[in-house]
Amino acid sequence: MAGPAVFICDGCVELCSELVGDRMAGRIDAAPRLLPWQQTESLELALANLPNVARAQAQVEASLVGWVRRARSLGATWAQIGDSLGITRQSAWERFAPEE
């Protein structure tokens, strides 16, 4: 499943469907569920998923930069951006100012 700034692998979609189905049916168990990469026993499958995750990360980063640029164009200060991201003003500036 993919869209602007998001890529969700089939394993994660399946896990979410199970969780929603269990919750709606009242079958939530106390045992923690394994994440898709924790369930993978195949090296080939693990390696095959790395490019998908890398592409998703690049999409998220591009989207974040776009939102920061928009916030700046609307008058946001580096302190406001840092607060919103849970980082310092200085960290926000160092990460995003070169992108301006």
C-alpha positions as a Markdown table, in Angstrom:
| # | Residue | x | y | z |
|---|---|---|---|---|
| 1 | Met | 0.0 | 0.0 | 0.0 |
| 2 | Ala | 1.6 | 3.3 | -1.0 |
| 3 | Gly | 0.6 | 6.9 | -1.3 |
| 4 | Pro | 2.2 | 10.4 | -1.0 |
| 5 | Ala | 5.0 | 10.1 | 1.6 |
| 6 | Val | 3.9 | 6.7 | 2.7 |
| 7 | Phe | 4.7 | 3.0 | 2.0 |
| 8 | Ile | 3.1 | 0.3 | 4.0 |
| 9 | Cys | 4.4 | -3.2 | 3.4 |
| 10 | Asp | 1.9 | -6.1 | 2.9 |
| 11 | Gly | 3.0 | -7.6 | 6.2 |
| 12 | Cys | 2.1 | -4.4 | 8.1 |
| 13 | Val | -1.3 | -4.1 | 6.3 |
| 14 | Glu | -2.1 | -7.7 | 7.2 |
| 15 | Leu | -1.1 | -7.1 | 10.9 |
| 16 | Cys | -3.3 | -4.0 | 11.1 |
| 17 | Ser | -6.2 | -5.9 | 9.5 |
| 18 | Glu | -5.8 | -8.6 | 12.1 |
| 19 | Leu | -5.6 | -6.1 | 15.0 |
| 20 | Val | -8.7 | -4.2 | 13.8 |
| 21 | Gly | -10.6 | -7.4 | 13.3 |
| 22 | Asp | -9.6 | -8.7 | 16.7 |
| 23 | Arg | -10.5 | -5.5 | 18.4 |
| 24 | Met | -13.9 | -5.3 | 16.7 |
| 25 | Ala | -14.6 | -8.9 | 17.6 |
| 26 | Gly | -13.5 | -8.4 | 21.2 |
| 27 | Arg | -10.6 | -10.9 | 20.9 |
| 28 | Ile | -7.6 | -8.8 | 21.9 |
| 29 | Asp | -5.2 | -11.1 | 23.6 |
| 30 | Ala | -2.6 | -10.0 | 26.1 |
| 31 | Ala | 0.3 | -11.6 | 24.2 |
| 32 | Pro | 2.4 | -9.1 | 22.3 |
| 33 | Arg | 2.4 | -9.5 | 18.6 |
| 34 | Leu | 5.6 | -9.7 | 16.6 |
| 35 | Leu | 6.4 | -7.0 | 14.1 |
| 36 | Pro | 6.8 | -8.2 | 10.5 |
| 37 | Trp | 10.6 | -8.1 | 10.6 |
| 38 | Gln | 10.6 | -10.1 | 13.8 |
| 39 | Gln | 8.5 | -12.8 | 12.1 |
| 40 | Thr | 10.8 | -13.1 | 9.1 |
| 41 | Glu | 13.0 | -16.1 | 9.1 |
| 42 | Ser | 14.3 | -15.7 | 5.5 |
| 43 | Leu | 17.4 | -13.7 | 4.8 |
| 44 | Glu | 16.2 | -13.2 | 1.2 |
| 45 | Leu | 12.9 | -11.7 | 2.4 |
| 46 | Ala | 14.7 | -9.5 | 4.9 |
| 47 | Leu | 17.0 | -8.2 | 2.2 |
| 48 | Ala | 14.1 | -7.8 | -0.3 |
| 49 | Asn | 12.3 | -5.5 | 2.1 |
| 50 | Leu | 15.3 | -3.1 | 2.7 |
| 51 | Pro | 14.8 | -1.1 | -0.5 |
| 52 | Asn | 11.1 | -0.7 | 0.3 |
| 53 | Val | 11.9 | 0.7 | 3.7 |
| 54 | Ala | 14.6 | 2.9 | 2.3 |
| 55 | Arg | 12.2 | 4.3 | -0.3 |
| 56 | Ala | 9.6 | 5.0 | 2.4 |
| 57 | Gln | 12.2 | 6.8 | 4.5 |
| 58 | Ala | 13.2 | 9.0 | 1.6 |
| 59 | Gln | 9.5 | 9.8 | 1.0 |
| 60 | Val | 9.0 | 10.7 | 4.6 |
| 61 | Glu | 12.1 | 12.9 | 4.7 |
| 62 | Ala | 11.0 | 14.7 | 1.5 |
| 63 | Ser | 7.6 | 15.3 | 3.0 |
| 64 | Leu | 9.0 | 16.5 | 6.3 |
| 65 | Val | 11.3 | 19.0 | 4.4 |
| 66 | Gly | 8.3 | 20.2 | 2.4 |
| 67 | Trp | 6.2 | 20.8 | 5.6 |
| 68 | Val | 9.1 | 22.6 | 7.3 |
| 69 | Arg | 9.6 | 24.8 | 4.2 |
| 70 | Arg | 5.9 | 25.6 | 4.2 |
| 71 | Ala | 5.9 | 26.4 | 7.9 |
| 72 | Arg | 8.8 | 28.7 | 7.4 |
| 73 | Ser | 7.1 | 30.4 | 4.4 |
| 74 | Leu | 4.1 | 30.9 | 6.7 |
| 75 | Gly | 6.3 | 32.7 | 9.3 |
| 76 | Ala | 7.2 | 29.9 | 11.7 |
| 77 | Thr | 10.4 | 30.4 | 13.7 |
| 78 | Trp | 13.1 | 27.8 | 14.1 |
| 79 | Ala | 12.0 | 27.5 | 17.7 |
| 80 | Gln | 8.4 | 26.8 | 16.8 |
| 81 | Ile | 9.6 | 24.1 | 14.3 |
| 82 | Gly | 11.9 | 22.6 | 16.8 |
| 83 | Asp | 9.2 | 22.5 | 19.5 |
| 84 | Ser | 6.8 | 20.8 | 17.0 |
| 85 | Leu | 9.4 | 18.2 | 16.2 |
| 86 | Gly | 10.6 | 17.7 | 19.8 |
| 87 | Ile | 14.0 | 19.0 | 19.1 |
| 88 | Thr | 15.9 | 22.2 | 19.8 |
| 89 | Arg | 15.7 | 25.3 | 17.7 |
| 90 | Gln | 19.4 | 24.9 | 16.9 |
| 91 | Ser | 18.8 | 21.2 | 15.8 |
| 92 | Ala | 15.9 | 22.3 | 13.6 |
| 93 | Trp | 18.0 | 25.0 | 12.0 |
| 94 | Glu | 21.0 | 22.7 | 11.4 |
| 95 | Arg | 18.8 | 20.0 | 9.9 |
| 96 | Phe | 16.6 | 22.1 | 7.7 |
| 97 | Ala | 18.2 | 25.5 | 7.1 |
| 98 | Pro | 20.5 | 24.2 | 4.3 |
| 99 | Glu | 17.3 | 23.1 | 2.5 |
| 100 | Glu | 15.9 | 26.6 | 2.3 |
